[in-house]
């Protein structure tokens, strides 16, 4: 490893997860099993991917931890918040994502992960009715209570660093309001005056995390880190933020397949996407106001890849529809269908159909690990604010829309951004163009 300005990954890394459901417990169980040598962290870029450095005779392919000082799985300690009081073992068994044989070997460790009371407002997730909830009179009280939790966890677990990860449910859609969300002082005022319409609980988690020196990752499509007020706080605290919404199944396929259409200069008439999902996330998304938040996130992918302004003959007025249907029998085993109507030479129509039978939490768990380890890396490398290079892992990548910036959704461009950021932190030059 070359000499870099990145601080070493010394001591314990606390990962405090908002949510203790299917995604969170699959993530935690996998990490704990992997470090005992009882499972493989398959799907985690930080554990498997290799990046080329050098050219000619000096060319070599290095794993991430050979390029930059990543935290070891052995140094991770977990904590969480949830509206339900069950410990991580009970929750993992209830979720039924993993088989008992893959949970029981670490039962003792999972039982020690007991969720703290959540900062929760049922108006933001009406389908959840847990009682493990903080008694906070205002949004500002939520912030203060969460800051206390983070400080106590840091002291009790002797963590040298902490990352806070949202792996909880999708909140109802909150439109960005310039009067509340653009200036940090306005956001703080709204929290103090208990503006429940404009201040989602997730914003309180983000504010508390950053105020306590912790990078924050938004794994749902909530309006949280994608507001200028939080960008200001991240800059002020010199901490990285990443979001939003884990890119797992259908959107991963979409961000990878749409570039095939554009690269081949084929046209698009329409793209219809639908899903069935039966876990707690599906239950929450069965509420129209919550689905709206997810819909906005999933719809944003195509518009920056298949651009009508760049290719008016190919991408003008295509129809894009996204649906999610709650279907309890499937539990965490999500199924997605994509019907893609394309056209080619002399406008003759063709179709592509993709049927993806995936396991939502199995795909999300390695994304959680990568985002936590890389956000911790970014903090030690002195990279703060929006982490655009982490867009590879996210459905609706962060960007400064106040300046007309466009999100990068092309999977291959995102991978280039990811590799170049790690090259640079490892002391190498970025050597791939982002076309």
Secondary structure, 3 states (H helix, E strand, C coil): CCCCCCCCCCCEEEEEEECCCHHHHHHHHHHHHHHCCCCCCCCCHHHHCEEEECCHHHCEEEEHHHHCCCCCHHHEEEEEEECCCCCHHHHHHHHCCCCHHHCHHHHHHHHCCCCEEECCCHHHCCCCCCCCECCCCCHHHHHHHHHHHHHHHHHHHCEEEEEEEECCCCCCCCCCCHHHHCCHHHHHHHHHCCCCCCCCHHHHHHHHHHHCCCEEEECCCCCCCCCHHHHHHHHHHCCEEEECCECCCHHHHHHHHHHHHHHCCCEEEEEEEEEEECCHHHHHHCCHHHHHHHHHHHHHHHHCCCCCCCCHHHHCCCEEEEEEEECHHHCCCCEEEEEEEEECHHHCEEEEEEEEECCHHHHHHHHHHHHHHHHHHHHHCCCCEECHHHHHHECCCCCCHHHCCCCCCCHHHHHHHHHHHHHHHCCCCCCCCCC
